[in-house]
Amino acid sequence: METKYRSIYEFSRLTRIFHWIRAFSIFALIATGFYIAYPFLAPNNFTGEPVGFLYALMRSWHLIFGFLLIAVSIFRIYIFLFSKECHIERRSFLDLINPIVWVKIIGNYLFIAAHPHIKGAYNPIQLVTYIGVMFLILSISLTGLILYAHVFHEGLGGFLSFLRPLEVLFGGIANVRGIHHILTWAFIIFLPVHIYMAVWNATRYPGAGVDTIVSGYKFEKDG
């Protein structure tokens, strides 16, 4: 007997676009951030003229992708909370407060239980991780803005001077930079785990694989 599947629209177009923009921005920020912390490359300049501004170029790209990440994350939080197309994502909170789903999903990850039927787009562990990553983005964005305000005293940098009390609260600009660097390592740890788990789910449950964040649809057995 032929198995029939039905498609479920899981991720809206904006959700998918924002996901890939954030992913690309995070990779770019990690690369440029490490160069800013330790400029291990230098342009060949045998004339002695001040034309090799590689450090300034890396720093400018770091700022561009940083503000892009902040803007996209703000809009992502907004559509997650209020967009009609994201209602299936918000329904994941029903599974978050269900202890039976927690037990079953942990058992599934340990290969001792079947995957439970979930009401939303994320299982409880995925939702907790997703919320944690959002707080991580907000934290690293905040420390980045404090660093930006410390250097630029006009325009947006001057406007962000109201963040100076937070700089004092963190113990000074050196501590802010240190926290910013530590949070970068949190992303470095998260990214391979996230990619591995996405591929792991795709191999075990092809109907809700990696292509879901590309097409927006997942497939479940009908009935």
MDTraj code that builds the backbone (N, CA, C; nanometers):
import mdtraj as md
import numpy as np

residues = "MET GLU THR LYS TYR ARG SER ILE TYR GLU PHE SER ARG LEU THR ARG ILE PHE HIS TRP ILE ARG ALA PHE SER ILE PHE ALA LEU ILE ALA THR GLY PHE TYR ILE ALA TYR PRO PHE LEU ALA PRO ASN ASN PHE THR GLY GLU PRO VAL GLY PHE LEU TYR ALA LEU MET ARG SER TRP HIS LEU ILE PHE GLY PHE LEU LEU ILE ALA VAL SER ILE PHE ARG ILE TYR ILE PHE LEU PHE SER LYS GLU CYS HIS ILE GLU ARG ARG SER PHE LEU ASP LEU ILE ASN PRO ILE VAL TRP VAL LYS ILE ILE GLY ASN TYR LEU PHE ILE ALA ALA HIS PRO HIS ILE LYS GLY ALA TYR ASN PRO ILE GLN LEU VAL THR TYR ILE GLY VAL MET PHE LEU ILE LEU SER ILE SER LEU THR GLY LEU ILE LEU TYR ALA HIS VAL PHE HIS GLU GLY LEU GLY GLY PHE LEU SER PHE LEU ARG PRO LEU GLU VAL LEU PHE GLY GLY ILE ALA ASN VAL ARG GLY ILE HIS HIS ILE LEU THR TRP ALA PHE ILE ILE PHE LEU PRO VAL HIS ILE TYR MET ALA VAL TRP ASN ALA THR ARG TYR PRO GLY ALA GLY VAL ASP THR ILE VAL SER GLY TYR LYS PHE GLU LYS ASP GLY".split()
xyz = np.array([
    [0.0839, -0.1189, 0.0000],
    [0.0000, 0.0000, 0.0000],
    [0.0883, 0.1252, 0.0000],
    [0.0579, 0.2184, -0.0894],
    [0.1396, 0.3372, -0.1042],
    [0.1191, 0.4326, 0.0132],
    [0.2321, 0.4794, 0.0696],
    [0.2267, 0.5739, 0.1806],
    [0.2063, 0.7144, 0.1268],
    [0.1087, 0.7849, 0.1813],
    [0.0808, 0.9211, 0.1387],
    [0.1326, 1.0203, 0.2425],
    [0.1817, 1.1312, 0.1929],
    [0.2346, 1.2358, 0.2795],
    [0.1576, 1.3656, 0.2559],
    [0.1521, 1.4456, 0.3592],
    [0.0928, 1.5782, 0.3463],
    [0.1977, 1.6830, 0.3833],
    [0.1947, 1.7941, 0.3117],
    [0.2918, 1.9004, 0.3366],
    [0.2384, 1.9968, 0.4412],
    [0.3284, 2.0455, 0.5253],
    [0.2949, 2.1424, 0.6295],
    [0.3878, 2.2625, 0.6133],
    [0.3284, 2.3802, 0.6012],
    [0.4071, 2.5024, 0.5857],
    [0.4617, 2.5411, 0.7220],
    [0.5910, 2.5174, 0.7431],
    [0.6495, 2.5306, 0.8763],
    [0.7196, 2.6649, 0.8969],
    [0.7969, 2.7092, 0.7994],
    [0.8741, 2.8323, 0.8140],
    [0.8357, 2.9314, 0.7049],
    [0.7996, 3.0529, 0.7455],
    [0.7599, 3.1558, 0.6505],
    [0.8795, 3.2021, 0.5674],
    [0.8508, 3.2771, 0.4615],
    [0.9573, 3.3242, 0.3737],
    [1.0551, 3.4141, 0.4495],
    [1.0008, 3.5068, 0.5300],
    [1.0891, 3.5956, 0.6056],
    [1.1729, 3.5182, 0.7065],
    [1.1147, 3.4168, 0.7695],
    [1.1893, 3.3348, 0.8646],
    [1.3085, 3.2702, 0.7971],
    [1.2878, 3.2161, 0.6769],
    [1.3963, 3.1502, 0.6045],
    [1.5020, 3.2510, 0.5583],
    [1.4572, 3.3655, 0.5074],
    [1.5519, 3.4678, 0.4625],
    [1.6361, 3.5174, 0.5791],
    [1.5685, 3.5470, 0.6909],
    [1.6407, 3.5957, 0.8083],
    [1.7373, 3.4909, 0.8626],
    [1.7000, 3.3640, 0.8551],
    [1.7874, 3.2567, 0.9035],
    [1.9195, 3.2569, 0.8283],
    [1.9130, 3.2653, 0.6952],
    [2.0357, 3.2584, 0.6162],
    [2.1158, 3.3874, 0.6241],
    [2.0489, 3.5011, 0.6399],
    [2.1225, 3.6259, 0.6594],
    [2.1981, 3.6216, 0.7913],
    [2.1324, 3.5747, 0.8950],
    [2.1994, 3.5658, 1.0249],
    [2.3151, 3.4659, 1.0216],
    [2.2931, 3.3531, 0.9545],
    [2.3989, 3.2521, 0.9455],
    [2.5223, 3.3089, 0.8757],
    [2.5011, 3.3739, 0.7606],
    [2.6131, 3.4321, 0.6868],
    [2.6796, 3.5426, 0.7690],
    [2.5990, 3.6240, 0.8378],
    [2.6539, 3.7328, 0.9181],
    [2.7387, 3.6798, 1.0324],
    [2.6934, 3.5738, 1.0973],
    [2.7678, 3.5180, 1.2102],
    [2.9030, 3.4647, 1.1651],
    [2.9068, 3.3934, 1.0525],
    [3.0340, 3.3436, 1.0008],
    [3.1274, 3.4599, 0.9666],
    [3.0722, 3.5639, 0.9029],
    [3.1535, 3.6797, 0.8670],
    [3.2046, 3.7521, 0.9915],
    [3.1212, 3.7634, 1.0929],
    [3.1607, 3.8309, 1.2170],
    [3.2699, 3.7535, 1.2915],
    [3.2600, 3.6209, 1.2905],
    [3.3632, 3.5406, 1.3561],
    [3.4978, 3.5606, 1.2863],
    [3.4971, 3.5546, 1.1518],
    [3.6218, 3.5686, 1.0760],
    [3.6827, 3.7071, 1.0941],
    [3.6023, 3.8109, 1.0767],
    [3.6555, 3.9470, 1.0905],
    [3.6889, 3.9791, 1.2355],
    [3.6111, 3.9242, 1.3291],
    [3.6383, 3.9487, 1.4712],
    [3.7721, 3.8931, 1.5156],
    [3.8060, 3.7726, 1.4694],
    [3.9350, 3.7159, 1.5049],
    [4.0493, 3.7945, 1.4416],
    [4.0257, 3.8479, 1.3232],
    [4.1310, 3.9300, 1.2620],
    [4.1505, 4.0594, 1.3412],
    [4.0408, 4.1204, 1.3865],
    [4.0518, 4.2421, 1.4662],
    [4.1274, 4.2142, 1.5967],
    [4.0983, 4.0978, 1.6578],
    [4.1673, 4.0634, 1.7822],
    [4.3138, 4.0320, 1.7592],
    [4.3447, 3.9709, 1.6451],
    [4.4835, 3.9351, 1.6137],
    [4.5041, 3.9493, 1.4637],
    [4.5506, 4.0647, 1.4169],
    [4.5687, 4.0882, 1.2720],
    [4.6859, 4.0073, 1.2171],
    [4.6597, 3.8825, 1.1802],
    [4.7656, 3.7904, 1.1397],
    [4.8074, 3.8077, 0.9941],
    [4.7369, 3.8934, 0.9191],
    [4.7745, 3.9221, 0.7808],
    [4.8034, 4.0705, 0.7656],
    [4.8954, 4.1022, 0.6758],
    [4.9274, 4.2419, 0.6476],
    [4.9486, 4.2570, 0.4971],
    [4.8997, 4.3645, 0.4377],
    [4.9170, 4.3834, 0.2927],
    [5.0615, 4.4131, 0.2582],
    [5.1013, 4.3713, 0.1385],
    [5.2357, 4.4023, 0.0905],
    [5.2426, 4.5490, 0.0491],
    [5.3238, 4.6233, 0.1189],
    [5.3367, 4.7654, 0.0888],
    [5.4838, 4.8048, 0.1040],
    [5.5547, 4.8028, -0.0085],
    [5.6976, 4.8290, -0.0039],
    [5.7309, 4.9772, -0.0227],
    [5.6282, 5.0578, -0.0476],
    [5.6542, 5.2002, -0.0720],
    [5.6521, 5.2826, 0.0559],
    [5.5934, 5.2285, 0.1599],
    [5.5824, 5.3040, 0.2837],
    [5.4655, 5.3992, 0.2860],
    [5.3870, 5.4030, 0.1783],
    [5.2705, 5.4914, 0.1743],
    [5.1546, 5.4280, 0.2517],
    [5.0744, 5.5118, 0.3179],
    [4.9628, 5.4594, 0.3983],
    [4.8440, 5.4198, 0.3108],
    [4.8583, 5.3065, 0.2413],
    [4.7511, 5.2616, 0.1519],
    [4.7019, 5.1208, 0.1868],
    [4.7672, 5.0561, 0.2783],
    [4.7297, 4.9180, 0.3098],
    [4.6393, 4.9102, 0.4313],
    [4.5169, 4.9518, 0.4140],
    [4.4254, 4.9578, 0.5288],
    [4.3436, 4.8288, 0.5428],
    [4.4130, 4.7154, 0.5489],
    [4.3430, 4.5879, 0.5613],
    [4.2697, 4.5781, 0.6949],
    [4.3342, 4.6239, 0.8001],
    [4.2706, 4.6201, 0.9330],
    [4.1428, 4.7039, 0.9332],
    [4.1504, 4.8238, 0.8750],
    [4.0330, 4.9101, 0.8680],
    [3.9230, 4.8468, 0.7840],
    [3.9621, 4.7759, 0.6766],
    [3.8635, 4.7085, 0.5921],
    [3.7926, 4.5979, 0.6695],
    [3.8691, 4.5161, 0.7419],
    [3.8096, 4.4089, 0.8223],
    [3.7175, 4.4660, 0.9290],
    [3.7610, 4.5740, 0.9876],
    [3.6801, 4.6359, 1.0924],
    [3.5499, 4.6923, 1.0360],
    [3.5569, 4.7511, 0.9181],
    [3.4359, 4.8059, 0.8566],
    [3.3372, 4.6949, 0.8226],
    [3.3884, 4.5824, 0.7694],
    [3.2992, 4.4697, 0.7405],
    [3.2400, 4.4116, 0.8691],
    [3.3187, 4.4118, 0.9757],
    [3.2681, 4.3638, 1.1049],
    [3.1519, 4.4504, 1.1520],
    [3.1641, 4.5808, 1.1367],
    [3.0567, 4.6720, 1.1762],
    [2.9330, 4.6531, 1.0878],
    [2.9542, 4.6376, 0.9580],
    [2.8418, 4.6208, 0.8648],
    [2.7626, 4.4956, 0.8986],
    [2.8325, 4.3834, 0.9133],
    [2.7625, 4.2583, 0.9439],
    [2.7064, 4.2594, 1.0854],
    [2.7702, 4.3319, 1.1765],
    [2.7178, 4.3428, 1.3122],
    [2.5834, 4.4132, 1.3159],
    [2.5747, 4.5273, 1.2485],
    [2.4473, 4.5992, 1.2454],
    [2.3428, 4.5235, 1.1637],
    [2.3870, 4.4501, 1.0622],
    [2.2935, 4.3670, 0.9860],
    [2.2347, 4.2577, 1.0745],
    [2.3192, 4.1953, 1.1552],
    [2.2722, 4.0909, 1.2475],
    [2.1737, 4.1484, 1.3483],
    [2.2028, 4.2666, 1.4011],
    [2.1130, 4.3302, 1.4980],
    [1.9775, 4.3601, 1.4347],
    [1.9789, 4.4193, 1.3147],
    [1.8538, 4.4564, 1.2475],
    [1.7695, 4.3336, 1.2167],
    [1.8323, 4.2315, 1.1608],
    [1.7591, 4.1102, 1.1238],
    [1.7044, 4.0403, 1.2483],
    [1.7827, 4.0383, 1.3562],
    [1.7382, 3.9719, 1.4787],
    [1.6185, 4.0430, 1.5402],
    [1.6158, 4.1763, 1.5349],
    [1.5008, 4.2514, 1.5866],
    [1.3748, 4.2162, 1.5090],
    [1.3849, 4.2147, 1.3757],
    [1.2696, 4.1802, 1.2932],
    [1.2301, 4.0343, 1.3122],
    [1.3304, 3.9469, 1.3334],
    [1.2989, 3.8040, 1.3542],
    [1.2208, 3.7842, 1.4828],
    [1.2596, 3.8524, 1.5887],
    [1.1859, 3.8426, 1.7148],
    [1.0433, 3.8941, 1.6966],
    [1.0297, 4.0032, 1.6208],
    [0.8964, 4.0616, 1.5988],
    [0.8053, 3.9640, 1.5254],
    [0.8522, 3.9063, 1.4144],
    [0.7640, 3.8169, 1.3383],
    [0.7387, 3.6872, 1.4149],
    [0.8357, 3.6449, 1.4982],
    [0.8139, 3.5251, 1.5796],
    [0.6993, 3.5472, 1.6779],
    [0.6917, 3.6672, 1.7338],
    [0.5899, 3.6958, 1.8354],
    [0.4552, 3.7352, 1.7761],
    [0.4548, 3.7985, 1.6590],
    [0.3308, 3.8600, 1.6124],
    [0.2841, 3.8158, 1.4733],
    [0.3714, 3.7568, 1.3920],
    [0.3305, 3.7214, 1.2563],
    [0.2365, 3.6009, 1.2566],
    [0.1310, 3.6055, 1.1746],
    [0.0384, 3.4932, 1.1625],
    [0.1075, 3.3714, 1.1035],
    [0.2042, 3.3947, 1.0133],
    [0.2733, 3.2834, 0.9486],
    [0.3639, 3.2073, 1.0445],
    [0.3947, 3.2664, 1.1593],
    [0.4821, 3.2014, 1.2572],
    [0.4038, 3.1355, 1.3704],
    [0.2736, 3.1173, 1.3502],
    [0.1925, 3.0594, 1.4584],
    [0.2365, 2.9177, 1.4922],
    [0.2850, 2.8417, 1.3920],
    [0.3292, 2.7053, 1.4193],
    [0.4562, 2.7053, 1.5040],
    [0.5369, 2.8100, 1.4935],
    [0.6547, 2.8214, 1.5790],
    [0.6139, 2.8530, 1.7225],
    [0.5164, 2.9421, 1.7387],
    [0.4708, 2.9770, 1.8741],
    [0.4015, 2.8595, 1.9421],
    [0.3413, 2.7710, 1.8634],
    [0.2756, 2.6531, 1.9220],
    [0.3753, 2.5587, 1.9874],
    [0.5036, 2.5778, 1.9587],
    [0.6061, 2.4928, 2.0199],
    [0.6091, 2.5085, 2.1717],
    [0.5584, 2.6213, 2.2236],
    [0.5549, 2.6411, 2.3683],
    [0.4601, 2.5409, 2.4360],
    [0.3629, 2.4879, 2.3622],
    [0.2733, 2.3859, 2.4178],
    [0.3507, 2.2586, 2.4498],
    [0.4482, 2.2254, 2.3660],
    [0.5321, 2.1084, 2.3924],
    [0.6364, 2.1374, 2.4993],
    [0.6762, 2.2637, 2.5091],
    [0.7776, 2.3018, 2.6071],
    [0.7302, 2.2760, 2.7499],
    [0.6015, 2.2942, 2.7737],
    [0.5469, 2.2769, 2.9090],
    [0.4879, 2.1374, 2.9299],
    [0.5106, 2.0487, 2.8324],
    [0.4580, 1.9123, 2.8416],
    [0.5706, 1.8172, 2.8819],
    [0.5709, 1.7662, 3.0073],
    [0.6814, 1.6793, 3.0515],
    [0.6886, 1.5481, 2.9750],
    [0.5754, 1.5002, 2.9250],
    [0.5768, 1.3743, 2.8496],
    [0.6571, 1.3902, 2.7207],
    [0.6381, 1.5025, 2.6530],
    [0.7135, 1.5280, 2.5302],
    [0.8621, 1.5401, 2.5615],
    [0.8953, 1.6041, 2.6735],
    [1.0355, 1.6152, 2.7143],
    [1.0986, 1.4766, 2.7300],
    [1.0302, 1.3877, 2.8015],
    [1.0837, 1.2529, 2.8255],
    [1.1011, 1.1787, 2.6936],
    [1.0026, 1.1900, 2.6060],
    [1.0084, 1.1169, 2.4787],
    [1.1161, 1.1712, 2.3866],
    [1.1328, 1.3026, 2.3822],
    [1.2323, 1.3587, 2.2907],
    [1.3731, 1.3295, 2.3402],
    [1.3942, 1.3302, 2.4728],
    [1.5254, 1.2924, 2.5267],
    [1.5531, 1.1456, 2.4960],
    [1.4506, 1.0626, 2.5117],
    [1.4650, 0.9208, 2.4781],
    [1.4949, 0.9003, 2.3308],
    [1.4355, 0.9832, 2.2461],
    [1.4619, 0.9741, 2.1028],
    [1.6065, 1.0084, 2.0710],
    [1.6598, 1.1120, 2.1347],
    [1.7994, 1.1490, 2.1125],
    [1.8954, 1.0416, 2.1649],
    [1.8491, 0.9639, 2.2616],
    [1.9311, 0.8556, 2.3170],
    [1.9058, 0.7228, 2.2456],
    [1.8249, 0.7248, 2.1382],
    [1.7941, 0.6064, 2.0568],
    [1.7180, 0.4995, 2.1338],
    [1.6382, 0.5409, 2.2317],
    [1.5622, 0.4413, 2.3087],
    [1.4117, 0.4675, 2.3013],
    [1.3704, 0.5665, 2.2226],
    [1.2277, 0.5974, 2.2108],
    [1.2005, 0.6572, 2.0738],
    [1.0754, 0.6435, 2.0307],
    [1.0344, 0.7017, 1.9030],
    [1.0151, 0.8520, 1.9183],
    [1.0262, 0.9222, 1.8069],
    [1.0073, 1.0668, 1.8093],
    [0.8609, 1.0984, 1.8383],
    [0.8331, 1.1809, 1.9405],
    [0.6925, 1.2123, 1.9719],
    [0.6328, 1.3070, 1.8690],
    [0.5018, 1.3049, 1.8593],
    [0.4336, 1.4014, 1.7735],
    [0.4324, 1.5363, 1.8457],
    [0.4829, 1.6381, 1.7788],
    [0.4890, 1.7703, 1.8400],
    [0.3906, 1.8638, 1.7712],
    [0.3407, 1.9596, 1.8488],
    [0.2374, 2.0502, 1.7986],
    [0.2955, 2.1662, 1.7176],
    [0.4206, 2.2026, 1.7459],
    [0.4785, 2.3182, 1.6807],
    [0.5920, 2.2825, 1.5869],
    [0.6715, 2.3835, 1.5531],
    [0.7829, 2.3635, 1.4614],
    [0.9058, 2.3066, 1.5315],
    [0.9173, 2.3288, 1.6635],
    [1.0354, 2.2869, 1.7376],
    [0.9967, 2.1930, 1.8507],
    [1.0828, 2.0942, 1.8761],
    [1.0630, 2.0154, 1.9970],
    [1.1179, 2.0964, 2.1145],
    [1.0918, 2.0550, 2.2392],
    [1.1319, 2.1378, 2.3543],
    [1.2802, 2.1718, 2.3592],
    [1.3668, 2.0747, 2.3270],
    [1.5106, 2.1019, 2.3310],
    [1.5482, 2.2026, 2.2235],
    [1.4895, 2.1896, 2.1053],
    [1.5171, 2.2850, 1.9981],
    [1.4705, 2.4247, 2.0357],
    [1.3534, 2.4348, 2.0971],
    [1.2998, 2.5663, 2.1344],
    [1.3853, 2.6326, 2.2406],
    [1.4261, 2.5562, 2.3422],
    [1.5120, 2.6117, 2.4468],
    [1.6445, 2.6578, 2.3863],
    [1.6996, 2.5782, 2.2951],
    [1.8244, 2.6157, 2.2283],
    [1.8050, 2.7421, 2.1455],
    [1.6935, 2.7488, 2.0738],
    [1.6660, 2.8645, 1.9890],
    [1.6539, 2.9919, 2.0730],
    [1.5827, 2.9830, 2.1849],
    [1.5696, 3.0989, 2.2736],
    [1.7054, 3.1368, 2.3312],
    [1.7854, 3.0353, 2.3676],
    [1.9186, 3.0619, 2.4184],
    [2.0067, 3.1325, 2.3171],
    [1.9965, 3.0918, 2.1907],
    [2.0753, 3.1566, 2.0853],
    [2.0307, 3.3010, 2.0659],
    [1.9010, 3.3274, 2.0767],
    [1.8529, 3.4641, 2.0643],
    [1.9086, 3.5519, 2.1762],
    [1.9117, 3.4998, 2.2987],
    [1.9718, 3.5754, 2.4093],
    [2.1217, 3.5935, 2.3872],
    [2.1850, 3.4935, 2.3279],
    [2.3273, 3.5038, 2.2961],
    [2.3517, 3.6141, 2.1938],
    [2.2655, 3.6205, 2.0912],
    [2.2773, 3.7259, 1.9901],
    [2.2554, 3.8628, 2.0520],
    [2.1542, 3.8740, 2.1387],
    [2.1278, 4.0017, 2.2042],
    [2.2450, 4.0432, 2.2930],
    [2.3054, 3.9469, 2.3617],
    [2.4176, 3.9778, 2.4518],
    [2.5403, 4.0228, 2.3748],
    [2.5745, 3.9509, 2.2680],
    [2.6935, 3.9889, 2.1918],
    [2.6692, 4.1185, 2.1149],
    [2.5428, 4.1437, 2.0771],
    [2.5105, 4.2707, 2.0107],
    [2.5238, 4.3866, 2.1086],
    [2.4804, 4.3655, 2.2322],
    [2.4896, 4.4704, 2.3334],
    [2.6352, 4.5068, 2.3612],
    [2.7197, 4.4054, 2.3807],
    [2.8613, 4.4341, 2.4061],
    [2.9265, 4.4987, 2.2837],
    [2.8837, 4.4585, 2.1651],
    [2.9363, 4.5204, 2.0437],
    [2.8978, 4.6666, 2.0327],
    [2.7742, 4.6997, 2.0700],
    [2.7293, 4.8389, 2.0663],
    [2.8037, 4.9247, 2.1686],
    [2.8330, 4.8656, 2.2838],
    [2.9103, 4.9390, 2.3848],
    [3.0496, 4.9704, 2.3306],
    [3.1107, 4.8741, 2.2642],
    [3.2424, 4.8970, 2.2043],
    [3.2338, 5.0026, 2.0943],
    [3.1281, 4.9983, 2.0167],
    [3.1104, 5.0957, 1.9078],
    [3.0930, 5.2363, 1.9643],
    [3.0145, 5.2507, 2.0684],
    [2.9903, 5.3818, 2.1288],
    [3.1172, 5.4383, 2.1914],
    [3.2055, 5.3510, 2.2343],
    [3.3290, 5.3965, 2.2987],
    [3.4253, 5.4597, 2.1977],
    [3.4119, 5.4215, 2.0716],
    [3.5052, 5.4687, 1.9693],
    [3.4468, 5.5834, 1.8890],
    [3.3204, 5.5726, 1.8515],
    [3.2588, 5.6741, 1.7670],
    [3.1763, 5.7692, 1.8532],
    [3.2129, 5.8972, 1.8504],
    [3.1503, 5.9943, 1.9393],
    [3.0502, 6.0844, 1.8684],
    [3.0283, 6.0627, 1.7410],
    [2.9316, 6.1407, 1.6660],
    [2.8298, 6.0461, 1.6024],
    [2.7183, 6.1027, 1.5595],
    [2.6180, 6.0218, 1.4913],
    [2.5619, 5.9127, 1.5805],
    [2.5531, 5.7915, 1.5256],
    [2.4971, 5.6796, 1.6011],
    [2.5826, 5.6471, 1.7228],
    [2.7148, 5.6576, 1.7080],
    [2.8024, 5.6323, 1.8221],
    [2.7740, 5.7262, 1.9368],
    [2.7507, 5.8540, 1.9055],
    [2.7158, 5.9493, 2.0104],
    [2.5820, 5.9184, 2.0735],
    [2.4855, 5.8740, 1.9911],
    [2.3538, 5.8387, 2.0441],
    [2.3634, 5.7201, 2.1397],
    [2.4527, 5.6272, 2.1080],
    [2.4667, 5.5072, 2.1908],
    [2.5478, 5.5309, 2.3174],
    [2.5853, 5.6551, 2.3416],
    [2.6618, 5.6852, 2.4630],
    [2.5812, 5.6582, 2.5896],
    [2.4485, 5.6434, 2.5754],
    [2.3682, 5.6112, 2.6939],
    [2.4004, 5.4710, 2.7464],
    [2.4778, 5.3933, 2.6681],
    [2.5183, 5.2600, 2.7125],
    [2.6419, 5.2637, 2.8021],
    [2.7013, 5.3810, 2.8194],
    [2.8230, 5.3917, 2.9007],
    [2.8049, 5.3385, 3.0438],
    [2.6894, 5.3615, 3.1100],
    [2.6735, 5.3027, 3.2439],
    [2.6869, 5.1502, 3.2444],
    [2.6459, 5.0842, 3.1348],
    [2.6630, 4.9391, 3.1276],
    [2.8103, 4.9017, 3.1185],
    [2.8856, 4.9861, 3.0494],
    [3.0300, 4.9639, 3.0429],
    [3.0899, 4.9652, 3.1826],
    [3.0466, 5.0600, 3.2646],
    [3.0941, 5.0682, 3.4030],
    [3.0474, 4.9466, 3.4820],
    [2.9222, 4.9056, 3.4578],
    [2.8668, 4.7900, 3.5283],
    [2.9461, 4.6632, 3.4980],
    [2.9934, 4.6501, 3.3723],
    [3.0717, 4.5335, 3.3326],
    [3.2166, 4.5406, 3.3810],
    [3.2559, 4.6534, 3.4370],
    [3.3909, 4.6657, 3.4906],
    [3.4899, 4.7333, 3.3988],
    [3.4402, 4.8030, 3.2962],
    [3.5313, 4.8747, 3.2070],
    [3.5324, 4.8182, 3.0669],
    [3.5920, 4.8961, 2.9759],
    [3.5902, 4.8600, 2.8349],
    [3.6669, 4.7316, 2.8067],
    [3.7715, 4.7036, 2.8846],
    [3.8496, 4.5806, 2.8653],
    [3.7646, 4.4577, 2.8965],
    [3.6850, 4.4659, 3.0029],
    [3.5965, 4.3546, 3.0370],
    [3.4883, 4.3355, 2.9320],
    [3.4360, 4.4464, 2.8782],
    [3.3353, 4.4362, 2.7727],
    [3.3929, 4.3644, 2.6515],
    [3.5152, 4.4011, 2.6145],
    [3.5807, 4.3352, 2.5015],
    [3.6027, 4.1862, 2.5309],
    [3.6402, 4.1552, 2.6544],
    [3.6603, 4.0152, 2.6919],
    [3.5314, 3.9354, 2.6844],
    [3.4213, 3.9934, 2.7345],
    [3.2911, 3.9258, 2.7279],
    [3.2494, 3.9054, 2.5829],
    [3.2724, 4.0078, 2.5005],
    [3.2403, 3.9990, 2.3579],
    [3.3165, 3.8828, 2.2936],
    [3.4394, 3.8655, 2.3302],
    [3.5224, 3.7578, 2.2752],
    [3.4747, 3.6213, 2.3245],
    [3.4404, 3.6115, 2.4518],
    [3.3913, 3.4847, 2.5078],
    [3.2603, 3.4436, 2.4408],
    [3.1709, 3.5401, 2.4181],
    [3.0446, 3.5092, 2.3517],
    [3.0676, 3.4619, 2.2080],
    [3.1738, 3.5112, 2.1454],
    [3.2093, 3.4622, 2.0123],
    [3.2393, 3.3131, 2.0168],
    [3.3114, 3.2706, 2.1196],
    [3.3420, 3.1285, 2.1338],
    [3.2156, 3.0458, 2.1601],
    [3.1167, 3.1050, 2.2246],
    [2.9892, 3.0352, 2.2433],
    [2.9257, 3.0044, 2.1075],
    [2.9351, 3.0992, 2.0145],
    [2.8849, 3.0749, 1.8792],
    [2.9667, 2.9671, 1.8090],
    [3.0981, 2.9707, 1.8275],
    [3.1842, 2.8721, 1.7624],
    [3.1509, 2.7312, 1.8108],
    [3.1161, 2.7177, 1.9375],
    [3.0763, 2.5877, 1.9911],
    [2.9380, 2.5486, 1.9397],
    [2.8465, 2.6469, 1.9336],
    [2.7092, 2.6169, 1.8937],
    [2.6978, 2.5751, 1.7477],
    [2.7691, 2.6422, 1.6578],
    [2.7498, 2.6220, 1.5141],
    [2.7720, 2.4772, 1.4689],
    [2.8856, 2.4122, 1.5029],
    [2.9007, 2.2724, 1.4582],
    [2.7982, 2.1785, 1.5196],
    [2.7589, 2.2063, 1.6448],
    [2.6553, 2.1229, 1.7080],
    [2.5226, 2.1404, 1.6347],
    [2.4897, 2.2640, 1.6008],
    [2.3650, 2.2925, 1.5293],
    [2.3641, 2.2253, 1.3921],
    [2.4741, 2.2357, 1.3193],
    [2.4826, 2.1742, 1.1867],
    [2.4728, 2.0217, 1.1978],
    [2.5427, 1.9650, 1.2963],
    [2.5383, 1.8198, 1.3158],
    [2.3964, 1.7729, 1.3470],
    [2.3278, 1.8420, 1.4390],
    [2.1928, 1.8006, 1.4770],
    [2.0944, 1.8176, 1.3605],
    [2.1143, 1.9221, 1.2790],
    [2.0269, 1.9415, 1.1629],
    [2.0434, 1.8267, 1.0636],
    [2.1685, 1.7872, 1.0396],
    [2.1947, 1.6757, 0.9491],
    [2.1455, 1.5446, 1.0105],
    [2.1655, 1.5292, 1.1411],
    [2.1202, 1.4085, 1.2114],
    [1.9691, 1.3913, 1.1984],
    [1.8951, 1.5010, 1.2192],
    [1.7493, 1.4944, 1.2043],
    [1.7101, 1.4683, 1.0594],
    [1.7870, 1.5242, 0.9656],
    [1.7549, 1.5061, 0.8239],
    [1.7720, 1.3609, 0.7810],
    [1.8718, 1.2915, 0.8378],
    [1.8958, 1.1528, 0.8009],
    [1.7949, 1.0588, 0.8667],
    [1.7514, 1.0933, 0.9867],
    [1.6554, 1.0067, 1.0570],
    [1.5119, 1.0367, 1.0188],
    [1.4840, 1.1635, 0.9901],
    [1.3474, 1.2046, 0.9579],
    [1.3509, 1.2924, 0.8325],
    [1.3604, 1.2286, 0.7145],
    [1.3757, 1.3054, 0.5896],
    [1.2618, 1.4031, 0.5635],
    [1.1441, 1.3768, 0.6173],
    [1.0307, 1.4659, 0.5929],
    [1.0476, 1.6026, 0.6558],
    [1.1368, 1.6129, 0.7540],
    [1.1601, 1.7411, 0.8213],
    [1.3102, 1.7691, 0.8237],
    [1.3710, 1.7561, 0.7080],
    [1.5149, 1.7687, 0.7000],
    [1.5627, 1.9111, 0.6864],
    [1.6886, 1.9225, 0.6448],
    [1.7517, 2.0534, 0.6310],
    [1.6804, 2.1375, 0.5260],
    [1.6207, 2.0711, 0.4267],
    [1.5542, 2.1455, 0.3190],
    [1.4334, 2.2244, 0.3680],
    [1.3868, 2.1967, 0.4911],
    [1.2727, 2.2711, 0.5453],
    [1.3031, 2.4193, 0.5574],
    [1.4255, 2.4510, 0.5966],
    [1.4638, 2.5919, 0.6125],
    [1.4938, 2.6560, 0.4773],
    [1.4870, 2.5775, 0.3699],
    [1.5023, 2.6305, 0.2343],
    [1.3664, 2.6458, 0.1673],
    [1.2875, 2.5384, 0.1711],
    [1.1563, 2.5417, 0.1051],
    [1.0462, 2.5945, 0.1958],
    [1.0614, 2.5739, 0.3265],
    [0.9582, 2.6151, 0.4212],
    [0.8612, 2.5045, 0.4554],
    [0.8664, 2.3920, 0.3831],
    [0.7700, 2.2837, 0.4035],
    [0.8364, 2.1618, 0.4639],
    [0.7612, 2.0943, 0.5526],
    [0.7975, 1.9621, 0.5979],
    [0.6862, 1.8659, 0.5585],
    [0.7154, 1.7373, 0.5615],
    [0.6199, 1.6384, 0.5147],
    [0.5971, 1.5345, 0.6225],
    [0.4708, 1.5079, 0.6495],
    [0.4327, 1.4069, 0.7479],
    [0.3443, 1.3035, 0.6817],
    [0.3498, 1.1812, 0.7356],
    [0.2626, 1.0766, 0.6835],
    [0.1171, 1.1140, 0.7085],
    [0.0366, 1.1007, 0.6068],
    [-0.1046, 1.1376, 0.6171],
    [-0.1771, 1.0397, 0.7074],
    [-0.2393, 1.0945, 0.8119],
    [-0.3143, 1.0103, 0.9037],
    [-0.2282, 0.9511, 1.0129],
])
top = md.Topology()
chain = top.add_chain()
for i, resn in enumerate(residues, 1):
    res = top.add_residue(resn, chain, resSeq=i)
    for name in ("N", "CA", "C"):
        top.add_atom(name, md.element.get_by_symbol(name[0]), res)
traj = md.Trajectory(xyz[None], top)
